[in-house]
Amino acid sequence: MVRHIILWKIKSERTAEEKAAIKRGVKEGLEGLMGQIPGLLAVTVRTEGLETSTADMMLDTTFDTFESYKAYKTHPAHVAVADGRVRPNVEVRLCLDYEE
């Protein structure tokens, strides 16, 4: 199995209301990919970190194989969410991919 973990920081110029809407949209969009992408076994978006957090959102995904993960990166449904809801709104992205 392959795990794909991302931490995002939303652009600092966004208001609190905008940040809340961005978080809802990202969570809805990415978690909505379940059942659409072959090999995607689990997807969770965390948006309510503790006050000690330095990131605003976390994506935690699990894939059955590395090939499935590579296909996910270019799958049209994923690209639509990434280009429409994530990339325009984040200023920092950290990623850790690993095999279990």
Contact map, one row per residue, 1 for C-alpha under 8 A:
1110000000000000000000000000000000000000000000000000000000000111110000000000000000000000000000000011
1111000000000000000000000000000000000000000000000000000000000111110010000000000000000000000000001111
1111100000000000000000000000000000000000000000000000000000011110000000000000000000000000000000011111
0111110000000000000000000000000000000000000000000000000000111100000000000000000000000000000000111100
0011111000000000000000000000000000000000000000000000000001111000000000000000000000000000000000111000
0001111100000000000000000000000000000000000000000000000001110000000000000000000000000000000011110000
0000111110000000000000000000000000000000000000000000001111100000000000000000000000000000000111100000
0000011111000000000000000000000000000000000000000000001111000000000000000000000000000000011111000000
0000001111100000000000000000000000000000000000000000011110000000000000000000000000000000011110000000
0000000111110100001000000000000000000000000000000000000100000000000000000000000000000000111100000000
0000000011111100000000000000000000000000000000000000000000000000000000000000000000000000111100000000
0000000001111110000000000000000000000000000000000000000000000000000000000000000000000000001000000000
0000000000111110000000000000000000000000000000000000000000000000000000000000000000000000000000000000
0000000001111111111000000000000000000000000000000000000000000000000000000000000000000000000000000000
0000000000011111111000000000000000000000000000000000000000000000000000000000000000000000000000000000
0000000000000111111100000000000000000000000000000000000000000000000000000000000000000000000000000000
0000000000000111111110000000000000000000000000000000000000000000000000000000000000000000000000000000
0000000000000111111111000000000000000000000000000000000000000000000000000000000000000000000000000000
0000000001000111111111100000000000000000000000000000000000000000000000000000000000000000000000000000
0000000000000001111111110000000000000000000000000000000000000000000000000000000000000000000000000000
0000000000000000111111111000000000000000000000000000000000000000000000000000000000000000000000000000
0000000000000000011111111100000000000000000000000000000000000000000000000000000000001100100000000000
0000000000000000001111111110000000000000000000100000000010000000000000000000000000000000000000000000
0000000000000000000111111111000000000000000000000000000000000000000000000000000000000000000000000000
0000000000000000000011111111100000000000000000000000000000000000000000000000000000001000000000000000
0000000000000000000001111111110000000000000010000000000000000000000000000000000010001100000000000000
0000000000000000000000111111111000000000000111100000000000000000000000000000000000000000000000000000
0000000000000000000000011111111100000000000000000000000000000000000000000000000000000000000000000000
0000000000000000000000001111111110000000000000000000000000000000000000000000000010001000000000000000
0000000000000000000000000111111110000000001110000000000000000000000000000000010010000000000000000000
0000000000000000000000000011111111000000001110000000000000000000000000000000000000000000000000000000
0000000000000000000000000001111111000000000000000000000000000000000000000000000000000000000000000000
0000000000000000000000000000111111111000001000000000000000000000000000000000110000000000000000000000
0000000000000000000000000000001111111001111000000000000000000000000000000000000000000000000000000000
0000000000000000000000000000000011111101000000000000000000000000000000000000000000000000000000000000
0000000000000000000000000000000011111100000000000000000000000000000000000000100000000000000000000000
0000000000000000000000000000000011111111000000000000000000000000000000010010100000000000000000000000
0000000000000000000000000000000000111111000000000000000000000000000100000000000000000000000000000000
0000000000000000000000000000000000001111100000000000000000000011100110000000000000000000000000000000
0000000000000000000000000000000001101111111000000000000000001111000110010000000000000000000000000000
0000000000000000000000000000000001000011111000000000000000001111000000000000000000000000000000000000
0000000000000000000000000000000001000001111100000000000000011110000000000000000000000000000000000000
0000000000000000000000000000011011000001111110000000000000111100000000000000000000000000000000000000
0000000000000000000000000010011000000000011111000000000000111000000000000000000000000000000000000000
0000000000000000000000000110011000000000001111100000000011110000000000000000000000000000000000000000
0000000000000000000000000010000000000000000111111000000011100000000000000000000000000000000000000000
0000000000000000000000100010000000000000000011111000000111000000000000000000000000000000000000000000
0000000000000000000000000000000000000000000001111100000110000000000000000000000000000000000000000000
0000000000000000000000000000000000000000000001111111101110000000000000000000000000000000000000000000
0000000000000000000000000000000000000000000000011111100000000000000000000000000000000000000000000000
0000000000000000000000000000000000000000000000001111100000000000000000000000000000000000000000000000
0000000000000000000000000000000000000000000000001111110000000000000000000000000000000000000000000000
0000000000000000000000000000000000000000000000001111111100000000000000000000000000000000000000000000
0000000010000000000000000000000000000000000000000001111100000000000000000000000000000000000000000000
0000001110000000000000000000000000000000000000001000111111000000000000000000000000000000000000000000
0000001111000000000000000000000000000000000000111000111111000000000000000000000000000000000000000000
0000001110000000000000100000000000000000000011111000001111100000000000000000000000000000000000000000
0000111100000000000000000000000000000000000011100000001111110000000000000000000000000000000000000000
0001111000000000000000000000000000000000001111000000000011111000000000000000000000000000000000000000
0011110000000000000000000000000000000000011110000000000001111100000000000000000000000000000000000000
0011100000000000000000000000000000000001111100000000000000111110000000000000000000000000000000000000
1111000000000000000000000000000000000001111000000000000000011111000000000000000000000000000000000000
1110000000000000000000000000000000000011110000000000000000001111110110000000000000000000000000000000
1100000000000000000000000000000000000011100000000000000000000111110110000000000000000000000000000000
1100000000000000000000000000000000000010000000000000000000000011111110000000000000000000000000000000
1100000000000000000000000000000000000000000000000000000000000011111111000000000000000000000000000000
0000000000000000000000000000000000000000000000000000000000000000111111100000000000000000000000000000
0000000000000000000000000000000000000111000000000000000000000011111111110000000000000000000000000000
0100000000000000000000000000000000000011000000000000000000000011111111111000000000000000000000000000
0000000000000000000000000000000000000000000000000000000000000000011111111100000000000000000000000000
0000000000000000000000000000000000000000000000000000000000000000001111111110000000000000000000000000
0000000000000000000000000000000000001001000000000000000000000000000111111110010000000000000000000000
0000000000000000000000000000000000000000000000000000000000000000000011111110011000000000000000000000
0000000000000000000000000000000000000000000000000000000000000000000001111111011000000000000000000000
0000000000000000000000000000000000001000000000000000000000000000000000111111111000000000000000000000
0000000000000000000000000000000000000000000000000000000000000000000000000111111100000000000000000000
0000000000000000000000000000000010011000000000000000000000000000000000000011111110000000000000000000
0000000000000000000000000000010010000000000000000000000000000000000000011111111111000000000000000000
0000000000000000000000000000000000000000000000000000000000000000000000001111111111100000000000000000
0000000000000000000000000000000000000000000000000000000000000000000000000001111111111000000000000000
0000000000000000000000000100110000000000000000000000000000000000000000000000111111111100000000000000
0000000000000000000000000000000000000000000000000000000000000000000000000000011111111110000000000000
0000000000000000000000000000000000000000000000000000000000000000000000000000001111111111000000000000
0000000000000000000000000000000000000000000000000000000000000000000000000000000111111111000000000000
0000000000000000000001001100100000000000000000000000000000000000000000000000000111111111100000000000
0000000000000000000001000100000000000000000000000000000000000000000000000000000011111111110000000000
0000000000000000000000000000000000000000000000000000000000000000000000000000000001111111110000000000
0000000000000000000000000000000000000000000000000000000000000000000000000000000000111111110000000000
0000000001100000000001000000000000000000000000000000000000000000000000000000000000001111111000000000
0000000111100000000000000000000000000000000000000000000000000000000000000000000000000111111110000000
0000000111110000000000000000000000000000000000000000000000000000000000000000000000000000111110000000
0000001111100000000000000000000000000000000000000000000000000000000000000000000000000000011111000000
0000011110000000000000000000000000000000000000000000000000000000000000000000000000000000011111100000
0000011100000000000000000000000000000000000000000000000000000000000000000000000000000000000111110000
0001111000000000000000000000000000000000000000000000000000000000000000000000000000000000000011111000
0011110000000000000000000000000000000000000000000000000000000000000000000000000000000000000001111100
0111100000000000000000000000000000000000000000000000000000000000000000000000000000000000000000111110
0111000000000000000000000000000000000000000000000000000000000000000000000000000000000000000000011111
1110000000000000000000000000000000000000000000000000000000000000000000000000000000000000000000001111
1110000000000000000000000000000000000000000000000000000000000000000000000000000000000000000000000111
